Each structure stands twice: as C-alpha cells, then as structure tokens.
Amino acid sequence: MSNEAATFDARALSSLLSRNDVTPSMLTELFGSPEIGDELLQGKRLPSRREASLLGMLLGVDPTVLRGAKKPPLGVSLRLGTAEVEHDVVEPVEHAMKLLAADRLAEHWGFTAPAEDLSRFPVSRRLYKPKEDGKTTAVRLRARLDLDPLDPIEDLTAFAESLGCFVEYRPLPKNVHGISVPEIRSNRKIWAILINSNDYWALQRFTLAHELSHVLYQDSGQFIIDRAQNSHAIPEIIADSFSRHFLFPDEALEEVLEQHGPSKGLADVNKIVVDIMLSYGISRQATLKALRESTYPLTPSDSLLDQCADLTVASMMVSVGAGAAWSQMAEAEGRRYASPRLTEHVLAAFASGVVSLPTVADVIANGDEAEAARQLRAAGWDLATTSKR
C-alpha cells in the first residue's frame, strides 16, 4: 500500500480517536505497547489485521476501512472529515444520519411499518431526454397510484413517507432547498429527506417532489444536496421535470387555462398563477416555467409572464384577494416539523423501553433532551415510569 494511503489512515485514526475520547494510555492498554499506537498515529505504517480488528471494535468502524482497503461509509466519512460535503451542510447531513440510526434501532426491535416498495418502479431512462424522462416517470407514478390528472396531491409528506422515506422540515442554509441522505439496509435503500422550512410552503412541496425523483431513480452519491442555483446535471433536470408533472400534470394546466379563458393583462395572469400555486401547491417559478413551456392556445404571452415574474409572491396574492390565506400558510415557515413516520416508530420503541430519551430527542427535538422531555410531558407521558422499563 502507498505512503499516501498510510498517511490518510493516520489522519483518519487520529480524528476518530479524538472524537471518541480515546487517550494514549487506552491505546497502550489495547495493544499492550505504547510504540504501536505511536507508529500508527505518526503514519509510519498501516495497522495489521489484528490491530485494525481491535481498533474497529473500540471505535465501531469496519477494520478494512482503517486499513485503507475499503471506502468508508458516510457516517465514518463525516467523522473523519473526508466526505466531500460543503461545510454549511455538515450539521444537517449528520442530523439526517442520526434519524437513520434512530430508525435502524427501532426497526431492530420490531417497531416499523409497511412501506410501498418502488425500488423496481419502471422509471424512464431515455438518453439525452431528461425532461421527457421526468415527465414520463411522473405520469407513470400517478397512474400506478390511480390519481386523476386533475386532482392535486394534498398530503405529499404522508405520500413520501408511505414509500419508506423520513421527511423532516427544518431550517437549512439559505441557498439549500433540500437534502437527501440514503442508507443501504438489507439490500434496500432508506432515505432521510430534509426540507428547508424557511422556504415558503409551495416551494417546500416542489422540493419534496424533487427529492422523490432522486429516491425513485436511486440516484447515486452518499448524499444529495439541492441548492438554489439551477443545475445542468441530468438527475437534477429529471427531478425538476418529475416534480412539476407529478404535482401539476399537463391536463391540469389545460383545465386551469380553460377555466380562466384568454389573458387580457397582468391581472389575468396573476389570477392564473395564484390559482395554480394555491390549488396544486407548486412554486411560482415552477408555475411560470410550466406556462412558458405550454403550447396550449390559451397560454399567456411571454411578455405577461415576464411581468408576473418581476412581482413578489405576496403582492400577487394580495392583488387577487388571497393575501390572508397566504399569510396563514406562511405562519409555519421556519418551524421544525419532525418526521411523523419516524416519530411514531421511535416513540413506540421508547414506550417499550428499548430506546433511550437521547434517541427520541434526535427525532423530535434536534437532539435537545430537555426539550424532548418537555414535549413528552406536555403530551401526557410519565417519563419517570417510562424510563424504568
């Protein structure tokens, strides 16, 4: 193995030992000699199989990772600082990993719920036609679910979680709309999806549908970060197209245009855009894009759509008398909402005494045990009794 590999292992080992509060004296006791620990930490050599096995048991890490023979999983990568993740999303990605760990523990004790397996769902994969792929996959999924193309999808969170995902709404960095972190478990992928709660609700829905595309296509990567800037990567183009057509099919667009009739000015266009946003729960940007791409005869002109794009969403809502409804929907922005599915699993396991309060806190209170205890007491839990089980 190269010196570069040995140097990497030394840095990784040093980081893991520090994060696990392992002292030099503990290494001496583990190996029976202070020299072995010194050699490994100075990068003079990689650990032997025996040494890697001892370290693996101590640190909870696959020994082959410590020997540089295997790429570390996401959890180890983040602890080592080796994962290619931007600094502003390290905390939320680590949080998503905690959610997956909590579910893994609850599942181990039998606390889980059936989920629809779409791992073999026939997604469309036509070379050089990502927009068409996204649309076709959306149409196929709505057909499989027997959804009328004119009907909006009201509870998108429940739908995503029925597929085995865990969806949490939480503040994310300003330019990040969503983060998806997969975990391979028994030859299947489990996904934790984080949606930026600081985005307005229609954009949150569009982002969640976008993340669903990554789930359906089993997109690769240790994690997927969807930032505000447009991406020309094929999976992102597919995901945007899927999101728009899954939430708002072409048939629904034509129905809305028929109902509104010809657009004679900006006020008419505002009504159309607001109607689509409120009825189908998609973002203003996605709505305008759908209208620009439409070839239906009653579609507003590009010039009117350009004028509409220059207005604030709030002013558009007020102009058509929907200001109060919009303000009410905006009240939830910025708030954290835990995954309903994961909360149910973990609380059931907690009630049976097989998971601890810290695990519950990771799921319902961002790791704050005091806040988790407060929430549980407010919901009628007797923590003194539960903790003794």
Protein Blocks (a to p, Z undefined) as FASTA:
>chain_A
ZZklmmmmmmmmmmmmmmnopafklmmmmnopaklmmmmmnopaccdfklmmmmmmmnop
afklmnopaccdfklmmmnopaccdfklmmmmmmmmmmmmmmmmmmmnopacddddfklg
ccdddehilmlmmmmmmmmmmmmnopafkbccfblmlmmmmnopacddddddfklmbdcd
dddeehiacddddddfkbcfklmmmmmmmmmmmmmnopgcjbdcddfbdcfbfklmmmmm
mmmmmmmcfklmmmmmmmnopafbfklmmmmmmmmmmmnopafklmmmmmmmpcbfklcc
fklmmmmmmpcfklmmmmnopmmmmmmmmmmgoiacddfklmmmmmmmmmnopacfklmm
mmmnnopaklmmmmmmmnopafklmmmZZ
